[in-house]
Amino acid sequence: MKKLLFLAPLFAAVSLLAADANKPAAAAPAPIPDFKPILAKMDLKDGDTVVFLGDSITHQCLYTQYVEDYFYTRNPGLRIHFHNAGVGGDRAANALARFDEDVAKFKPKYVTILLGMNDGSYRDYDKAIFDTYQKDMTTLLERIEAIGAKAIVMTPTMHDARAARLRGKMLEPRDTYYNGVLALYGAWLREEAHVRGLGFVDMYSPLNNLITEARKKNPDFTLIKDAVHPDAPGQVVMALALLTDSGIRSSVSGITVQELKGKLGATAGNGKVTDFRADGDHISFTFKANALPWVLPPDAAEGYKLTAAGHRTSGEVFAARGLSPGKWELKIDGQSVGTWPHTQLGSKVELQANDKTPEYQQALALAMLNKERNDKAIHPLRDWWGKMKGQRRNLDVLKSAPPEKQDEAKAAFEKWKTEQFEPGVAQSLALAKEFEEKIYAANKTPARKYELVKVQ
């Protein structure tokens, strides 16, 4: 009996081994995927095209316009082409329906995508709706990759429930849940960008954060009066997010007057100083900058100020060290742009938002010319595409109609497309090109005469 008790643990171990032998072999751990780096910078060269694909928020032609303004002023030597492909009310499926004619046709290097506001159907989270959005967006990303372009996915913007409540337009459950639903859609997009190595822009957080901060002082504050479409100042926040998250940030110029090798001289960044002269309390030189400040139309001024956009992305710095004590006046092309004490000039002054400088005035003229381009050419172009969506929807409604009625509707559609849509689109594109030529003729940076004179 003692021998049997002694052998019991051995029999148990053998039994366990036998049982394990009958189990299927454990699956090998999945290999770690070869992750792609996320796009760090939108690298644009002469002749490249950017397409802004989206819904009504893109159709507004505002954040897109402000991004265009940045490139027109920051890279005067480059001809970058921009195509707005936004249509009011669009979902990812609608973007797919017009992809070949409205995106691929323009052979873009980059396609920014701002969709999702309509895809979520303005209600609380619904898995079936989200699954449709994922499927269509995935197809869209694959289509962009297939034409050799790089997608830059952008989260949906903020849904401002408080703005809806302030207008007496509250709807439930939309106004309790929808901003959170959009956050989920954006989180999925972020993950897709990580997995696919795409560009990613967070449009959601900057708007939410800025509005939350402002409501600490003003509970009625909003940048989205209708709860869905950011106003011009809110679209500056969006433009800044796109530029920042796409790595597009650089200074305009920097001039420093100081002692060089025993005598007063000047150095410059992103520009060239010539003809420097210093005669007691009068300093003069010629400066040719390589860029202009980012200036926006007056209706966007609040957003420019709220975001400190000029300071953050458009630094135009002037400094003069070793000046005799007192106040000094700076003139550019004979125009006085300001008077500062020598101590402030010794540190620096920022000129990018100084509306007295000829550089600011030139940049403002460009912004207003581009506003005219968007108002007269781009927005009407997007309206034509909105009408096309309506025409296609009407055809879809008749799919179950008698064949003769379908044939009649198709014939009417083709007639409208040939006689109205195609000429309207061609006219808008031709007008946009005319404006582009004017913009690229007007954005060249001339050499300007700088004078620094002691006045007190």
C-alpha positions in Angstrom: 0.0 0.0 0.0 2.8 2.4 0.9 4.4 1.7 -2.6 1.1 2.6 -4.3 0.8 5.8 -2.3 4.3 6.7 -3.2 3.6 6.2 -6.9 0.4 8.2 -6.9 2.0 11.6 -7.7 3.8 9.9 -10.6 0.6 8.5 -12.0 -1.0 11.9 -11.7 1.8 13.6 -13.6 1.7 11.0 -16.4 -2.1 11.5 -16.7 -1.6 15.3 -17.0 1.0 14.8 -19.6 -1.2 12.5 -21.6 -4.1 15.0 -21.4 -1.9 17.8 -22.6 -0.7 15.6 -25.4 -4.3 15.3 -26.6 -4.8 19.1 -26.7 -4.3 20.9 -30.0 -1.0 22.8 -30.2 -1.2 26.5 -29.2 -1.1 28.9 -32.1 2.1 30.8 -32.7 2.0 34.4 -31.6 1.0 36.8 -34.4 4.0 38.5 -35.9 4.5 42.2 -35.1 3.4 44.2 -38.1 5.7 46.5 -40.0 4.2 49.8 -39.0 4.5 52.7 -41.4 5.5 56.2 -40.2 2.7 58.7 -40.1 3.1 61.5 -42.6 5.0 64.2 -40.8 4.9 66.9 -43.4 3.0 67.9 -46.5 5.9 68.3 -48.9 4.7 70.4 -51.8 6.8 71.3 -54.9 6.2 73.5 -57.9 3.2 72.2 -59.9 1.7 70.0 -57.2 -2.0 69.8 -56.5 -3.9 69.5 -53.2 -7.6 68.5 -53.2 -9.8 69.4 -50.3 -12.4 66.6 -50.2 -15.4 67.1 -47.9 -19.0 68.1 -47.1 -20.7 71.5 -46.6 -17.9 72.6 -44.2 -15.5 72.4 -47.1 -18.1 73.7 -49.5 -18.1 76.9 -47.4 -14.7 77.7 -49.0 -13.3 79.2 -45.8 -10.7 77.0 -44.1 -9.6 75.9 -47.5 -9.2 79.5 -48.6 -7.2 80.4 -45.6 -4.8 77.5 -46.2 -4.4 78.7 -49.8 -3.6 82.2 -48.5 -0.8 80.7 -46.4 0.8 79.0 -49.4 0.3 82.0 -51.7 2.2 84.3 -49.2 4.7 81.8 -47.8 5.9 80.3 -51.0 5.7 83.0 -53.7 8.1 81.1 -56.0 6.0 77.9 -56.0 2.9 77.4 -58.1 0.7 75.1 -56.0 -2.7 74.3 -57.3 -5.7 73.8 -55.0 -9.0 72.2 -55.8 -12.0 72.4 -53.5 -14.1 69.2 -53.7 -16.6 69.9 -50.9 -20.4 69.3 -51.4 -23.0 70.2 -48.9 -24.6 67.2 -47.1 -22.0 64.7 -48.4 -21.2 61.4 -46.7 -18.2 59.2 -47.7 -20.5 57.3 -50.1 -21.3 60.6 -52.0 -17.6 61.4 -52.2 -17.0 58.0 -53.8 -19.8 58.6 -56.4 -17.9 61.7 -57.7 -14.4 60.6 -57.0 -13.1 60.1 -60.6 -14.4 63.4 -61.9 -13.9 65.6 -58.9 -10.7 64.2 -57.3 -8.7 61.8 -59.5 -9.1 64.0 -62.6 -6.9 66.7 -60.9 -4.0 64.3 -60.2 -3.4 65.4 -56.6 -0.3 64.7 -54.6 -2.4 65.1 -51.4 -6.1 64.7 -50.7 -7.4 66.1 -47.4 -10.6 64.5 -46.2 -13.1 66.2 -43.9 -16.2 63.9 -43.7 -18.2 62.4 -40.9 -20.5 65.2 -39.7 -23.3 63.8 -41.9 -22.2 60.2 -41.8 -23.2 59.9 -38.2 -26.8 60.9 -39.0 -27.0 63.5 -36.2 -28.1 61.0 -33.5 -26.6 59.0 -30.7 -24.2 56.2 -31.6 -25.5 53.5 -33.9 -23.2 50.6 -34.8 -24.8 49.9 -38.2 -24.4 53.6 -39.2 -20.8 53.6 -38.0 -20.1 50.3 -39.8 -21.3 52.0 -43.1 -19.0 54.9 -42.5 -16.0 52.7 -41.8 -16.7 50.7 -45.0 -17.1 53.7 -47.2 -14.1 55.6 -45.7 -11.9 52.5 -46.1 -12.9 52.3 -49.8 -12.2 56.0 -50.2 -8.7 55.7 -48.7 -8.0 52.8 -51.0 -9.2 54.8 -54.0 -6.9 57.7 -53.1 -3.9 55.3 -52.7 -4.7 53.7 -56.1 -4.3 57.1 -57.9 -0.9 57.6 -56.3 -2.0 60.3 -53.9 -1.5 60.6 -50.1 -4.6 60.9 -47.9 -4.6 63.4 -45.0 -7.5 62.3 -42.9 -9.1 65.0 -40.7 -11.4 64.3 -37.8 -15.0 65.7 -38.0 -15.3 69.1 -36.4 -17.2 70.0 -33.3 -21.0 69.8 -33.0 -21.8 72.7 -30.6 -24.9 71.6 -28.7 -24.9 74.8 -26.7 -25.1 76.9 -29.8 -28.2 74.9 -30.9 -29.8 75.4 -27.4 -29.0 79.2 -27.6 -30.9 79.4 -30.9 -33.8 77.4 -29.5 -33.1 74.7 -32.1 -32.4 71.9 -29.6 -33.0 68.3 -30.8 -32.5 65.2 -28.7 -30.7 62.9 -28.6 -28.5 64.7 -31.0 -27.6 67.6 -28.7 -26.7 65.4 -25.8 -24.7 62.8 -27.7 -23.6 63.9 -31.1 -20.4 65.7 -30.2 -19.3 62.5 -28.5 -20.2 60.4 -31.5 -18.0 62.6 -33.7 -15.2 62.1 -31.2 -15.5 58.3 -31.8 -15.4 58.7 -35.5 -12.3 60.9 -35.2 -10.6 58.3 -32.9 -11.2 55.6 -35.6 -9.7 57.9 -38.2 -6.6 58.5 -36.1 -6.1 54.8 -35.8 -6.5 54.4 -39.6 -3.9 57.0 -40.2 -1.5 55.2 -37.8 -2.1 51.8 -39.4 -1.8 53.1 -43.0 0.9 55.7 -42.5 -1.3 58.6 -43.6 -1.4 62.2 -42.7 -3.7 63.1 -39.7 -5.2 66.4 -38.6 -7.2 66.8 -35.4 -9.9 69.3 -36.2 -12.0 68.3 -33.2 -9.8 69.1 -30.2 -8.8 72.7 -31.2 -12.4 73.8 -31.6 -13.6 72.1 -28.5 -10.7 73.3 -26.4 -10.8 76.9 -27.5 -14.6 77.2 -27.0 -14.4 75.6 -23.6 -11.7 78.1 -22.5 -13.7 81.0 -23.8 -16.8 79.9 -21.9 -15.0 80.4 -18.7 -15.6 84.1 -19.2 -18.6 84.1 -21.6 -21.0 81.1 -21.3 -22.7 82.1 -24.6 -19.5 82.0 -26.6 -19.4 80.0 -29.8 -17.6 79.8 -33.1 -20.3 77.6 -34.6 -23.6 79.6 -34.5 -25.7 76.9 -36.2 -24.0 74.1 -34.2 -22.6 72.5 -37.3 -20.8 74.9 -39.6 -17.9 76.9 -38.1 -18.1 80.6 -38.8 -15.1 82.4 -40.4 -13.2 82.7 -37.1 -13.8 79.0 -36.3 -12.5 78.2 -39.8 -9.2 79.9 -39.0 -8.9 77.5 -36.1 -9.4 74.7 -38.6 -6.9 76.1 -41.1 -4.3 76.5 -38.4 -4.9 72.9 -37.3 -4.4 71.6 -40.9 -1.2 73.6 -41.3 0.2 72.7 -37.9 -0.6 68.9 -38.0 0.7 68.8 -41.6 4.1 70.2 -40.6 3.6 73.4 -42.5 5.0 76.1 -40.2 7.8 78.6 -41.0 8.7 82.1 -40.3 8.3 85.0 -42.8 11.6 86.7 -42.1 14.0 88.0 -39.4 16.2 91.1 -39.6 18.8 91.9 -37.0 20.8 95.2 -36.9 23.8 94.9 -34.7 27.6 95.3 -34.6 29.3 93.0 -37.0 33.1 92.8 -37.1 33.5 96.1 -35.3 30.9 98.1 -37.2 27.1 98.2 -37.4 25.5 95.9 -40.0 22.5 93.7 -40.6 21.8 90.1 -41.1 18.6 88.5 -42.2 16.8 85.1 -42.3 14.7 84.1 -45.3 15.7 87.2 -47.2 18.6 89.3 -48.2 19.9 92.7 -46.9 21.9 95.0 -49.3 23.0 98.7 -49.4 23.4 99.0 -45.6 24.3 102.4 -44.3 24.6 103.8 -40.8 25.1 107.5 -40.2 24.7 108.5 -36.6 21.0 108.3 -35.7 20.0 107.2 -39.2 20.2 103.6 -40.5 19.0 102.5 -43.9 19.2 99.3 -46.0 17.3 97.4 -48.7 15.7 94.1 -47.8 14.2 91.6 -50.1 12.1 89.0 -48.3 11.4 85.5 -49.6 7.9 85.4 -48.1 5.0 87.5 -47.0 3.0 87.3 -43.7 -0.1 85.2 -43.5 -2.9 87.8 -43.6 -6.6 86.9 -43.8 -9.8 88.8 -44.8 -11.4 91.0 -42.1 -14.2 88.6 -41.3 -11.6 86.1 -40.1 -9.8 88.5 -37.7 -11.3 87.2 -34.5 -10.1 83.7 -35.2 -6.6 85.0 -36.2 -6.4 86.8 -32.8 -7.9 84.0 -30.7 -5.3 81.5 -32.0 -2.3 83.9 -32.1 -2.0 82.6 -35.7 0.5 85.3 -36.8 2.8 84.8 -33.9 2.7 81.0 -34.2 3.0 80.5 -37.9 4.0 83.8 -39.5 6.8 85.4 -37.5 8.1 88.6 -39.2 10.7 89.8 -36.7 12.8 93.0 -36.6 15.5 93.7 -34.0 18.2 96.4 -33.7 20.8 96.1 -31.0 23.4 98.6 -29.7 21.2 101.7 -30.6 21.7 104.9 -28.6 19.0 105.3 -25.9 15.8 106.9 -27.0 12.9 106.2 -29.3 13.4 105.1 -32.9 11.0 105.2 -35.8 11.0 102.4 -38.5 9.9 103.3 -42.0 9.5 100.8 -44.9 9.3 102.3 -48.4 8.8 105.7 -46.7 5.8 104.5 -44.7 6.1 104.8 -40.9 5.2 101.5 -39.3 5.9 102.3 -35.7 8.1 103.9 -33.0 9.7 101.9 -30.2 12.2 102.5 -27.4 15.7 101.2 -28.1 15.3 98.6 -25.4 12.3 97.0 -27.1 14.0 97.1 -30.5 17.0 95.5 -28.8 14.9 92.5 -28.0 12.6 92.4 -31.0 9.3 93.7 -32.5 6.9 91.5 -34.5 5.6 93.0 -37.8 3.5 90.2 -39.2 0.2 91.7 -37.9 1.2 95.4 -38.4 -1.2 96.7 -41.0 1.0 99.7 -41.7 3.7 97.7 -43.4 3.7 97.3 -47.2 4.3 93.6 -46.7 1.0 93.3 -44.7 -0.9 95.4 -47.3 0.4 93.3 -50.2 -0.6 90.1 -48.3 -4.0 91.5 -47.5 -4.6 92.4 -51.2 -3.7 88.8 -52.0 -6.1 87.5 -49.4 -8.9 89.6 -50.8 -8.1 88.5 -54.4 -8.3 84.9 -53.2 -11.6 85.6 -51.4 -12.9 86.9 -54.7 -11.7 83.7 -56.4 -13.5 81.6 -53.9 -16.7 83.7 -54.0 -16.9 84.0 -57.8 -15.4 80.8 -59.0 -14.9 78.1 -56.4 -18.2 78.4 -54.5 -20.3 78.3 -57.7 -18.3 75.3 -58.8 -19.2 73.5 -55.7 -22.8 74.5 -56.2 -22.8 72.8 -59.5 -21.6 69.6 -57.9 -24.3 69.9 -55.3 -26.8 70.0 -58.1 -25.2 66.9 -59.6 -25.8 65.1 -56.4 -29.4 66.1 -56.5 -29.8 64.9 -60.1 -28.2 61.5 -59.3 -30.4 61.1 -56.2 -33.5 61.7 -58.4 -32.3 58.9 -60.8 -31.8 56.5 -57.8 -35.4 57.2 -56.7 -36.7 56.0 -60.1 -34.8 52.7 -60.1 -38.0 50.9 -59.2 -40.1 52.9 -61.8 -41.3 51.4 -65.1 -38.5 51.2 -67.7 -39.9 53.9 -69.9 -40.0 56.3 -67.0 -36.4 55.4 -66.2 -35.3 56.0 -69.8 -37.1 59.4 -69.8 -35.3 60.4 -66.6 -31.9 59.3 -67.9 -32.4 61.2 -71.1 -33.3 64.4 -69.1 -30.3 63.9 -66.9 -27.9 63.5 -69.8 -29.4 66.7 -71.4 -28.9 68.6 -68.2 -25.4 67.3 -67.7 -24.4 68.2 -71.3 -26.1 71.5 -71.6 -25.8 72.9 -68.1 -23.6 71.0 -65.7 -20.5 70.5 -67.9 -20.5 74.1 -69.3 -21.1 75.5 -65.8 -18.2 73.5 -64.3 -15.9 74.4 -67.2 -16.7 78.1 -66.8 -16.0 78.0 -63.1 -12.7 76.2 -63.5 -11.6 78.6 -66.2 -12.5 81.6 -64.0 -10.6 80.0 -61.1 -7.5 79.6 -63.3 -7.7 83.3 -64.3 -7.8 84.3 -60.6 -4.9 81.9 -59.9 -2.8 83.7 -62.6 -3.6 87.0 -61.0 -2.6 85.8 -57.6 0.7 84.3 -58.7 1.5 87.6 -60.5 0.7 89.6 -57.4 2.5 87.6 -54.8 6.1 88.3 -55.8 8.2 90.0 -53.1 9.9 93.2 -54.1 13.0 94.7 -52.5 12.0 97.3 -50.0 13.8 100.3 -48.4 14.1 100.2 -44.6 15.0 103.2 -42.5 15.5 103.4 -38.7 15.6 107.0 -37.4 16.0 108.3 -33.9 13.1 110.6 -33.1 13.6 111.3 -29.4 
